[in-house]
Amino acid sequence: MKEQLDPELQEELDLFINSNLIAERVKSLHSVERAENSYEPTFTFGHTFGNFDFTNELDMRIKEVENTQTIGEYIESLYREKEKESPNFLRSVGIKRDYKSKVVNGRIQPSKGKLLCFAIAFELDLEGTEKLLQKAGYTLSKENSVFDLIVSFFIEKGHYYGIDIDIYLEEYDQPTLFSVA
């Protein structure tokens, strides 16, 4: 396996993983420290605090959520955009048409791994990948997941080749993404 790995990419990935793990731990320590030193007033539902009406803001936020696209609608819109360039692009990441159809029609809830396959197929950047994952209740966790760090590294670099991603996932003893897609 080692002879297949690009030494420069390997070194850059090692540095990326180590840097992000340390940075995220420092951030989490600072957020715990701030939380311990802060005072948050408690509010009673339906009441205002000063000139601020919490009920109206809550109603607005609920309407925003109700008006947002479902995961299926979002995937369908991304699919239509990408299909114009390459009609069979989902096949390259192991997603069959019937699976995509089930997701789009809300018959199944896709796993995080499947959504990452969609993100790679759609060639989404990190922000787009996070948006896709969040619509299904997932997120990329750089704080405590080597798997998420590796996948986000390749997305950040714009390197959307499933075979390469799987090689590096295996190298770091992580579950592969595309061999199980």
Buried (B, 14 or more C-beta within 10 A) or exposed (E): EEEEBEEEBEEEBEEBBEEBBEEBEEEEEEEEEEEEEEEEEEEEEEEEEEEEEBEEEEEEEEEEEEEEEEBBEBBBEBBEEBEEEEEEBBEBBBBEEEBBEBBBEEEEEBEBBBBBBBBBBBBBEBEBBBBBBBBBEBEBEBBEBBBBBBBBBBBEEEEBEBEBBBBBBBBEEBEBBBEEB
